[in-house]
Amino acid sequence: MSLESFVHDGSAALLAPAGLFYLSLACYAAALLATLVRPASGVWLLSLGAGFHLLATAVRGWLISFFPLTNKFESFSAAALAVALVTILTWRTVRLYTAPLVGLACVALTAALAFSTALTYPPPLMQTLWYPLHVPLSFLAYGTWAASAAAGLVWLRDRDAAWAADVDNLALRGFALWSLSMICGGVWGVVAWGTYFLWDVKILWSVILWFHYATFIHLRLAPPPWSNPSTRSALALLGFVWVLVAYVGTSFLFGRSSHAF
């Protein structure tokens, strides 16, 4: 039996490394508890979980000989992994920053495991280099914007200039990642659908996200009172709400989308 047939008839579900994903979730949950008790200790457990998560994802990719982002399980799993990696790279020993992010990774991976872990072979529209460039950049942008929102929470509590700088830097990095993602997505759209733009709900919300953070940049460079850190922190928090709408809402609440997988 060919690998493609093996995947299509569902037998490959037996080889899907679901156990590694549950082990990752256990590490993420332990990291959350450790973070709440002693913030400095949580990063090691989170890193261990991310290591298992990366390994499990790589095995799935090997089994289908393609980038493992072909269904809802893999989509939520990738979102959890992106948040975990961003959190590790930007770790702060402050509960109000790290705990929401680690908790978000737990929630996303739990949501992933609510779906079938069976492997699916990528349809023709995904079989292009632009797809595995577009989607991971999107998830990394989501994770970076989540970190910006968490930094905004700490700023609103502590009013520390260092946290205001984190809000700005993370929001801008997310904007750069998102801009690259949209460029790759536009090229992918030409390959998959013959056009750079579709009147698709997820694409429309992607544009809204881009304009939201473009507004953030303009306000950051504007004179007072528009450049007030409190305003930018509020925008970072609102931006994360738009991230949830763009990522989850457009797949489950706003009808059928060409991106609802």
Buried (B, 14 or more C-beta within 10 A) or exposed (E): EEEEEBBBEEEBBEEBBBEBBBBBBBBBBBBBBBBBEEBEBBBBBBBBBBBBBBBBBEBBBEBBEBBBBBBBBBBBBBBBBBBBBBBBEBBBEBBBBBBBBBBBBBBBBBBBBEBBBBBBBBEEEBBBEBBBBBBBBBBBBBBBBBBBBBBBBBBBEEEEEEBBEBBBBBBBBBBBBBBBBBBBBBBBBEBBEEEBEBEBBBBBBBEEBBEBBEEBBEBBEEEEEEBEBEBBBBBBBBBBEBBEBBBBBBBEEBEEBBBBB
